[in-house]
Amino acid sequence: MTQPRRPDPQPLQTRDTPTILVGTGLWAVALVVVLLVVRPADGRPIWTCVVGIGLGVFGLLYVRRRDSRRRDQSE
């Protein structure tokens, strides 16, 4: 005997933009620290920070576009 399926819960409402901005800002701070304090012989730490910033910008654009589409669909 199977029980009837319960309805899916509503999606959580999250604030993704501030989270992404903080993460991107932390990568920017790490880049400044690497450039001014560490001064590495190879470029890997620098490129790691640059990629972190780039992915943060991409995530920010993605989330804003997604939220815009959700607002358009709800109207």
PyMOL CGO cylinders between C-alpha atoms (Angstrom):
from pymol import cmd
from pymol.cgo import CYLINDER

trace = [
    CYLINDER, 0.00, 0.00, 0.00, 1.55, 3.30, -1.06, 0.3, 1, 1, 1, 1, 1, 1,
    CYLINDER, 1.55, 3.30, -1.06, 0.94, 6.64, 0.51, 0.3, 1, 1, 1, 1, 1, 1,
    CYLINDER, 0.94, 6.64, 0.51, -0.05, 9.59, -1.65, 0.3, 1, 1, 1, 1, 1, 1,
    CYLINDER, -0.05, 9.59, -1.65, 2.80, 11.84, -2.64, 0.3, 1, 1, 1, 1, 1, 1,
    CYLINDER, 2.80, 11.84, -2.64, 3.10, 15.05, -0.68, 0.3, 1, 1, 1, 1, 1, 1,
    CYLINDER, 3.10, 15.05, -0.68, 3.31, 18.27, -2.68, 0.3, 1, 1, 1, 1, 1, 1,
    CYLINDER, 3.31, 18.27, -2.68, 6.74, 19.75, -3.37, 0.3, 1, 1, 1, 1, 1, 1,
    CYLINDER, 6.74, 19.75, -3.37, 7.80, 22.52, -0.99, 0.3, 1, 1, 1, 1, 1, 1,
    CYLINDER, 7.80, 22.52, -0.99, 8.04, 26.07, -2.26, 0.3, 1, 1, 1, 1, 1, 1,
    CYLINDER, 8.04, 26.07, -2.26, 11.56, 27.11, -3.38, 0.3, 1, 1, 1, 1, 1, 1,
    CYLINDER, 11.56, 27.11, -3.38, 13.56, 29.06, -0.85, 0.3, 1, 1, 1, 1, 1, 1,
    CYLINDER, 13.56, 29.06, -0.85, 13.80, 32.78, -1.47, 0.3, 1, 1, 1, 1, 1, 1,
    CYLINDER, 13.80, 32.78, -1.47, 17.50, 33.62, -1.27, 0.3, 1, 1, 1, 1, 1, 1,
    CYLINDER, 17.50, 33.62, -1.27, 19.49, 36.77, -1.79, 0.3, 1, 1, 1, 1, 1, 1,
    CYLINDER, 19.49, 36.77, -1.79, 22.22, 35.55, -4.15, 0.3, 1, 1, 1, 1, 1, 1,
    CYLINDER, 22.22, 35.55, -4.15, 23.54, 38.92, -5.31, 0.3, 1, 1, 1, 1, 1, 1,
    CYLINDER, 23.54, 38.92, -5.31, 25.09, 40.01, -1.98, 0.3, 1, 1, 1, 1, 1, 1,
    CYLINDER, 25.09, 40.01, -1.98, 26.66, 36.58, -1.54, 0.3, 1, 1, 1, 1, 1, 1,
    CYLINDER, 26.66, 36.58, -1.54, 28.27, 36.72, -4.97, 0.3, 1, 1, 1, 1, 1, 1,
    CYLINDER, 28.27, 36.72, -4.97, 29.44, 40.30, -4.42, 0.3, 1, 1, 1, 1, 1, 1,
    CYLINDER, 29.44, 40.30, -4.42, 31.11, 39.37, -1.13, 0.3, 1, 1, 1, 1, 1, 1,
    CYLINDER, 31.11, 39.37, -1.13, 32.85, 36.39, -2.69, 0.3, 1, 1, 1, 1, 1, 1,
    CYLINDER, 32.85, 36.39, -2.69, 34.05, 38.44, -5.65, 0.3, 1, 1, 1, 1, 1, 1,
    CYLINDER, 34.05, 38.44, -5.65, 35.25, 41.15, -3.30, 0.3, 1, 1, 1, 1, 1, 1,
    CYLINDER, 35.25, 41.15, -3.30, 37.22, 38.59, -1.30, 0.3, 1, 1, 1, 1, 1, 1,
    CYLINDER, 37.22, 38.59, -1.30, 38.91, 37.39, -4.50, 0.3, 1, 1, 1, 1, 1, 1,
    CYLINDER, 38.91, 37.39, -4.50, 39.78, 41.01, -5.30, 0.3, 1, 1, 1, 1, 1, 1,
    CYLINDER, 39.78, 41.01, -5.30, 41.31, 41.46, -1.83, 0.3, 1, 1, 1, 1, 1, 1,
    CYLINDER, 41.31, 41.46, -1.83, 43.26, 38.22, -2.31, 0.3, 1, 1, 1, 1, 1, 1,
    CYLINDER, 43.26, 38.22, -2.31, 44.56, 39.54, -5.63, 0.3, 1, 1, 1, 1, 1, 1,
    CYLINDER, 44.56, 39.54, -5.63, 45.77, 42.75, -4.01, 0.3, 1, 1, 1, 1, 1, 1,
    CYLINDER, 45.77, 42.75, -4.01, 47.47, 40.79, -1.23, 0.3, 1, 1, 1, 1, 1, 1,
    CYLINDER, 47.47, 40.79, -1.23, 49.15, 38.48, -3.73, 0.3, 1, 1, 1, 1, 1, 1,
    CYLINDER, 49.15, 38.48, -3.73, 50.38, 41.39, -5.85, 0.3, 1, 1, 1, 1, 1, 1,
    CYLINDER, 50.38, 41.39, -5.85, 51.58, 43.61, -2.99, 0.3, 1, 1, 1, 1, 1, 1,
    CYLINDER, 51.58, 43.61, -2.99, 52.68, 41.19, -0.27, 0.3, 1, 1, 1, 1, 1, 1,
    CYLINDER, 52.68, 41.19, -0.27, 53.43, 37.77, -1.72, 0.3, 1, 1, 1, 1, 1, 1,
    CYLINDER, 53.43, 37.77, -1.72, 54.85, 38.71, -5.15, 0.3, 1, 1, 1, 1, 1, 1,
    CYLINDER, 54.85, 38.71, -5.15, 54.99, 35.13, -6.42, 0.3, 1, 1, 1, 1, 1, 1,
    CYLINDER, 54.99, 35.13, -6.42, 57.67, 33.94, -8.86, 0.3, 1, 1, 1, 1, 1, 1,
    CYLINDER, 57.67, 33.94, -8.86, 55.09, 32.19, -11.06, 0.3, 1, 1, 1, 1, 1, 1,
    CYLINDER, 55.09, 32.19, -11.06, 51.70, 33.56, -12.07, 0.3, 1, 1, 1, 1, 1, 1,
    CYLINDER, 51.70, 33.56, -12.07, 49.44, 30.82, -10.79, 0.3, 1, 1, 1, 1, 1, 1,
    CYLINDER, 49.44, 30.82, -10.79, 48.25, 32.60, -7.62, 0.3, 1, 1, 1, 1, 1, 1,
    CYLINDER, 48.25, 32.60, -7.62, 47.55, 35.75, -9.64, 0.3, 1, 1, 1, 1, 1, 1,
    CYLINDER, 47.55, 35.75, -9.64, 45.58, 33.87, -12.28, 0.3, 1, 1, 1, 1, 1, 1,
    CYLINDER, 45.58, 33.87, -12.28, 43.66, 31.98, -9.60, 0.3, 1, 1, 1, 1, 1, 1,
    CYLINDER, 43.66, 31.98, -9.60, 42.46, 35.28, -8.15, 0.3, 1, 1, 1, 1, 1, 1,
    CYLINDER, 42.46, 35.28, -8.15, 41.65, 36.69, -11.60, 0.3, 1, 1, 1, 1, 1, 1,
    CYLINDER, 41.65, 36.69, -11.60, 39.61, 33.60, -12.47, 0.3, 1, 1, 1, 1, 1, 1,
    CYLINDER, 39.61, 33.60, -12.47, 37.79, 33.85, -9.12, 0.3, 1, 1, 1, 1, 1, 1,
    CYLINDER, 37.79, 33.85, -9.12, 36.87, 37.46, -9.90, 0.3, 1, 1, 1, 1, 1, 1,
    CYLINDER, 36.87, 37.46, -9.90, 35.80, 36.52, -13.43, 0.3, 1, 1, 1, 1, 1, 1,
    CYLINDER, 35.80, 36.52, -13.43, 33.58, 33.70, -12.21, 0.3, 1, 1, 1, 1, 1, 1,
    CYLINDER, 33.58, 33.70, -12.21, 32.06, 36.03, -9.65, 0.3, 1, 1, 1, 1, 1, 1,
    CYLINDER, 32.06, 36.03, -9.65, 31.19, 38.56, -12.35, 0.3, 1, 1, 1, 1, 1, 1,
    CYLINDER, 31.19, 38.56, -12.35, 29.73, 35.77, -14.50, 0.3, 1, 1, 1, 1, 1, 1,
    CYLINDER, 29.73, 35.77, -14.50, 27.69, 34.50, -11.54, 0.3, 1, 1, 1, 1, 1, 1,
    CYLINDER, 27.69, 34.50, -11.54, 26.41, 38.00, -10.84, 0.3, 1, 1, 1, 1, 1, 1,
    CYLINDER, 26.41, 38.00, -10.84, 25.29, 38.48, -14.44, 0.3, 1, 1, 1, 1, 1, 1,
    CYLINDER, 25.29, 38.48, -14.44, 23.71, 35.03, -14.48, 0.3, 1, 1, 1, 1, 1, 1,
    CYLINDER, 23.71, 35.03, -14.48, 21.76, 35.56, -11.26, 0.3, 1, 1, 1, 1, 1, 1,
    CYLINDER, 21.76, 35.56, -11.26, 20.51, 38.99, -12.29, 0.3, 1, 1, 1, 1, 1, 1,
    CYLINDER, 20.51, 38.99, -12.29, 19.36, 37.64, -15.66, 0.3, 1, 1, 1, 1, 1, 1,
    CYLINDER, 19.36, 37.64, -15.66, 17.65, 34.68, -13.98, 0.3, 1, 1, 1, 1, 1, 1,
    CYLINDER, 17.65, 34.68, -13.98, 15.87, 36.93, -11.50, 0.3, 1, 1, 1, 1, 1, 1,
    CYLINDER, 15.87, 36.93, -11.50, 14.78, 39.24, -14.30, 0.3, 1, 1, 1, 1, 1, 1,
    CYLINDER, 14.78, 39.24, -14.30, 13.28, 36.31, -16.20, 0.3, 1, 1, 1, 1, 1, 1,
    CYLINDER, 13.28, 36.31, -16.20, 11.46, 35.11, -13.09, 0.3, 1, 1, 1, 1, 1, 1,
    CYLINDER, 11.46, 35.11, -13.09, 9.95, 38.56, -12.55, 0.3, 1, 1, 1, 1, 1, 1,
    CYLINDER, 9.95, 38.56, -12.55, 8.83, 38.70, -16.20, 0.3, 1, 1, 1, 1, 1, 1,
    CYLINDER, 8.83, 38.70, -16.20, 7.18, 35.27, -15.94, 0.3, 1, 1, 1, 1, 1, 1,
    CYLINDER, 7.18, 35.27, -15.94, 5.33, 36.15, -12.73, 0.3, 1, 1, 1, 1, 1, 1,
    CYLINDER, 5.33, 36.15, -12.73, 3.74, 39.28, -14.25, 0.3, 1, 1, 1, 1, 1, 1,
]
cmd.load_cgo(trace, "trace")
